[in-house]
């Protein structure tokens, strides 16, 4: 079956959260339905969903904040990896960013997720050596 990429909507939120538990890497993020719905309300085209035969097989958040292009939550179901799904999701995100004349996309990739490093490198992404991300946990 062919993999189709579409925008995720509010009705997809429960399935997306369940999908991330299976296909996503463990993180310190606190995923919650209201936060994913807020993303979709603010930017209805940010959540990309890959489907095969009506089943979710991949996701990617392609966020545009009006200034920069950000990629989060690239996840492919373990049983569907190495089939080009991540490549299709990234191509859809990059097409979206081209509409905004974005000149660079950044991706959040966990240092310990070496399988993901290979996928990102294959897609032409590389760690940026000149700076690190600084964070502060908010209450």
C-alpha positions as CSV (number, residue, x, y, z in Angstrom):
1,X,0.0,0.0,0.0
2,X,1.1,3.6,-0.6
3,X,1.9,5.9,2.3
4,X,-0.2,9.1,2.3
5,X,0.8,12.2,4.2
6,X,-1.9,14.5,5.5
7,X,-2.4,17.1,8.1
8,X,-3.5,15.9,11.5
9,X,-6.6,17.3,13.1
10,X,-8.3,17.5,16.5
11,X,-9.9,14.2,16.0
12,X,-6.5,12.6,15.6
13,X,-5.2,13.7,19.0
14,X,-5.9,10.6,21.0
15,X,-4.5,8.3,18.3
16,X,-1.4,10.5,17.9
17,X,-0.7,10.4,21.7
18,X,-1.1,6.6,21.7
19,X,1.2,6.4,18.6
20,X,3.9,8.4,20.3
21,X,3.9,5.9,23.2
22,X,4.7,3.1,20.7
23,X,6.8,4.9,18.1
24,X,8.4,7.9,19.8
25,X,11.5,8.1,21.9
26,X,11.1,8.5,25.6
27,X,11.4,12.2,26.6
28,X,10.8,14.6,29.5
29,X,7.9,16.2,27.6
30,X,4.5,16.1,29.1
31,X,2.3,15.3,26.1
32,X,-1.3,16.0,26.8
33,X,-4.4,16.2,24.5
34,X,-4.9,19.9,25.3
35,X,-1.3,20.7,24.2
36,X,-1.6,18.9,20.9
37,X,-5.0,20.5,20.3
38,X,-3.5,23.9,21.0
39,X,-0.8,23.2,18.4
40,X,-3.4,22.3,15.8
41,X,-5.5,25.4,16.7
42,X,-2.6,27.7,16.3
43,X,-1.2,26.1,13.2
44,X,-3.6,23.6,11.5
45,X,-0.9,22.4,9.1
46,X,1.8,21.7,11.6
47,X,1.0,18.1,12.5
48,X,1.8,15.8,9.6
49,X,0.5,12.2,9.8
50,X,1.6,9.4,7.5
51,X,-1.0,6.7,6.9
52,X,-0.8,3.3,5.2
53,X,-4.1,1.6,4.5
54,X,-5.8,4.0,6.9
55,X,-3.4,3.2,9.8
56,X,-1.1,5.8,11.3
57,X,2.5,4.8,10.6
58,X,4.3,8.1,11.1
59,X,4.1,11.6,12.5
60,X,6.1,14.8,12.3
61,X,5.5,18.3,13.7
62,X,6.6,20.8,11.2
63,X,6.3,24.0,13.1
64,X,6.6,27.5,11.7
65,X,6.6,30.3,14.2
66,X,6.8,33.1,11.7
67,X,10.5,33.3,12.0
68,X,12.0,29.8,11.9
69,X,11.1,26.3,10.8
70,X,11.2,23.6,13.6
71,X,10.8,19.9,13.4
72,X,9.6,17.8,16.3
73,X,8.3,14.3,17.0
74,X,9.5,12.5,13.9
75,X,8.2,9.0,14.7
76,X,7.7,6.0,12.5
77,X,6.0,2.8,13.8
78,X,8.7,0.2,14.6
79,X,7.1,-2.3,12.2
80,X,7.3,0.3,9.3
81,X,10.8,1.7,9.6
82,X,13.3,1.7,6.8
83,X,10.5,2.0,4.2
84,X,10.9,5.7,3.4
85,X,8.2,7.0,5.6
86,X,10.4,9.5,7.5
87,X,11.7,10.7,4.2
88,X,8.2,11.4,2.9
89,X,7.3,13.2,6.1
90,X,10.4,15.3,5.9
91,X,9.8,16.1,2.3
92,X,6.3,17.3,3.1
93,X,7.6,19.4,5.9
94,X,10.3,21.0,3.7
95,X,7.6,21.7,1.0
96,X,5.6,23.5,3.7
97,X,8.6,25.5,4.9
98,X,9.4,26.5,1.3
99,X,6.0,28.2,1.2
100,X,7.2,30.5,4.0
101,X,10.6,31.1,2.3
102,X,12.3,29.5,5.3
103,X,16.0,29.1,4.7
104,X,16.8,26.5,7.4
105,X,14.9,23.9,9.4
106,X,16.1,22.7,12.8
107,X,15.3,19.4,14.3
108,X,15.1,18.3,17.9
109,X,16.9,15.0,18.2
110,X,17.9,13.3,21.4
111,X,21.6,12.8,21.8
112,X,21.2,9.1,22.8
113,X,18.8,8.3,19.9
114,X,21.5,7.0,17.6
115,X,19.0,5.3,15.3
116,X,17.4,8.7,14.7
117,X,20.8,10.3,14.0
118,X,21.2,7.9,11.0
119,X,17.8,8.9,9.6
120,X,18.4,12.6,10.1
121,X,21.8,12.3,8.5
122,X,20.4,10.4,5.5
123,X,18.0,13.3,5.0
124,X,20.8,15.8,4.9
125,X,20.6,17.1,8.5
126,X,23.6,17.5,10.8
127,X,24.3,18.7,14.3
128,X,25.1,22.4,14.4
129,X,28.5,22.6,16.1
130,X,28.4,26.3,16.9
131,X,25.7,26.3,19.7
132,X,23.7,24.1,22.0
133,X,20.1,24.4,23.0
134,X,19.6,25.9,26.4
135,X,16.4,25.1,28.3
136,X,14.7,26.0,31.5
137,X,11.9,23.8,32.9
138,X,8.8,26.0,33.6
139,X,6.4,25.3,36.4
